[in-house]
Amino acid sequence: MEKSIAIAQARHPNAEFICERFGEELPFPDTSFDVFVTVDTLECIKNKEALLAEIHRVLKPGGEILAMHWDWDTQTYNIPTRDLARKAVRAFSDWKQPWMDEADGQMGRKLWGLFEGSGKFHGSSDAFCLIETEYEAGQYGYDRARDLSGLVEAGEFDEGEYKQFRRELSESHQGGEYFYSVTSFVYHGRRA
Ligand SMILES: C[S@@+](CC[C@H](N)C(=O)[O-])C[C@H]1O[C@@H](n2cnc3c(N)ncnc32)[C@H](O)[C@@H]1O
C-alpha cells in the first residue's frame, strides 16, 4: 500500500522501499539478497510455487528465509456459547477479503510443507502464541471480532449471531473471564 510505504520511507530514510504487487516475478536480480522476510502475506498469493522459485532465485546461496503467518483457525475466544465461538472463528478463517487474490486461513500450519517440501530450502519451524485478556479497541482479538461486521455487511454472517458474539465477548470481559489467543507459525530456513 503506497501510504504505508511512504510512512516507512519517512521513518527509515536510509532504506529503500518499493510497492509491488507480486504476479509471477520479483523485480530483483539473481542472488541479490542475504535475507528474505515475509509476514502474513503468503495466503494472498495465487501462485505460491512461482513465489518460492523467485525467492530461491533472488537469495544468495545459503541466504536466509524467514516466513511468518497467523493460522486463523487457531483463534480461541472464551464465551459461554461454544458453537458460536467456533462459527465466528471459522467464518473469519474462510473469509476472502476484497484485497486478497486468494485466502487460506490455515496458511500458518502449511508454511513448513510449502518451504521444506519444495526442496529449495532447509530449515525449522517455530510457533508464537499471542494471548490477550483485555477486550478493547486496538487489542488484536477485539479488532478481529469487530472485523466480522464486514462479513455481516456482505451477507455471509448472520447479524443476530454477530451481535450475540460481541455481547458475549463484552460480558466475558466484564466478568473477568475474557481470553483470546491465536498462533503464528514461523519457518526459518536457508536457500538449498
Ligand atoms: C495481512 S497484510 C500483512 C501486512 C504486513 N506484512 C504486516 O505484517 O503488517 C497482507 C498484505 O499483503 C499484501 N498483498 C496481498 N496480495 C499481494 C500480492 N499479490 N503481492 C504483494 N502483496 C500483496 C496486502 O497489500 C497486505 O498489505
PDBQT file of the ligand as one rigid body, heavy atoms in Angstrom, charges set to zero:
ROOT
HETATM    1  C1  LIG A 201      -2.341  -9.098   6.374  1.00  0.00    +0.000 C 
HETATM    2  S1  LIG A 201      -1.427  -7.879   5.485  1.00  0.00    +0.000 S 
HETATM    3  C2  LIG A 201       0.176  -8.041   6.227  1.00  0.00    +0.000 C 
HETATM    4  C3  LIG A 201       0.976  -6.803   6.020  1.00  0.00    +0.000 C 
HETATM    5  C4  LIG A 201       2.336  -6.767   6.731  1.00  0.00    +0.000 C 
HETATM    6  N1  LIG A 201       3.232  -7.788   6.207  1.00  0.00    +0.000 N 
HETATM    7  C5  LIG A 201       2.173  -6.898   8.211  1.00  0.00    +0.000 C 
HETATM    8  O1  LIG A 201       2.591  -7.906   8.792  1.00  0.00    +0.000 OA
HETATM    9  O2  LIG A 201       1.608  -5.984   8.831  1.00  0.00    +0.000 OA
HETATM   10  C6  LIG A 201      -1.249  -8.656   3.904  1.00  0.00    +0.000 C 
HETATM   11  C7  LIG A 201      -0.566  -7.762   2.886  1.00  0.00    +0.000 C 
HETATM   12  O3  LIG A 201      -0.382  -8.496   1.682  1.00  0.00    +0.000 OA
HETATM   13  C8  LIG A 201      -0.448  -7.581   0.617  1.00  0.00    +0.000 C 
HETATM   14  N2  LIG A 201      -0.695  -8.359  -0.617  1.00  0.00    +0.000 N 
HETATM   15  C9  LIG A 201      -1.803  -9.026  -0.970  1.00  0.00    +0.000 A 
HETATM   16  N3  LIG A 201      -1.651  -9.599  -2.175  1.00  0.00    +0.000 NA
HETATM   17  C10 LIG A 201      -0.384  -9.278  -2.593  1.00  0.00    +0.000 A 
HETATM   18  C11 LIG A 201       0.375  -9.563  -3.771  1.00  0.00    +0.000 A 
HETATM   19  N4  LIG A 201      -0.115 -10.291  -4.766  1.00  0.00    +0.000 N 
HETATM   20  N5  LIG A 201       1.631  -9.061  -3.866  1.00  0.00    +0.000 NA
HETATM   21  C12 LIG A 201       2.153  -8.327  -2.845  1.00  0.00    +0.000 A 
HETATM   22  N6  LIG A 201       1.490  -8.040  -1.723  1.00  0.00    +0.000 NA
HETATM   23  C13 LIG A 201       0.227  -8.487  -1.599  1.00  0.00    +0.000 A 
HETATM   24  C14 LIG A 201      -1.582  -6.648   1.004  1.00  0.00    +0.000 C 
HETATM   25  O4  LIG A 201      -1.484  -5.418   0.354  1.00  0.00    +0.000 OA
HETATM   26  C15 LIG A 201      -1.350  -6.509   2.503  1.00  0.00    +0.000 C 
HETATM   27  O5  LIG A 201      -0.545  -5.400   2.777  1.00  0.00    +0.000 OA
ENDROOT
TORSDOF 0
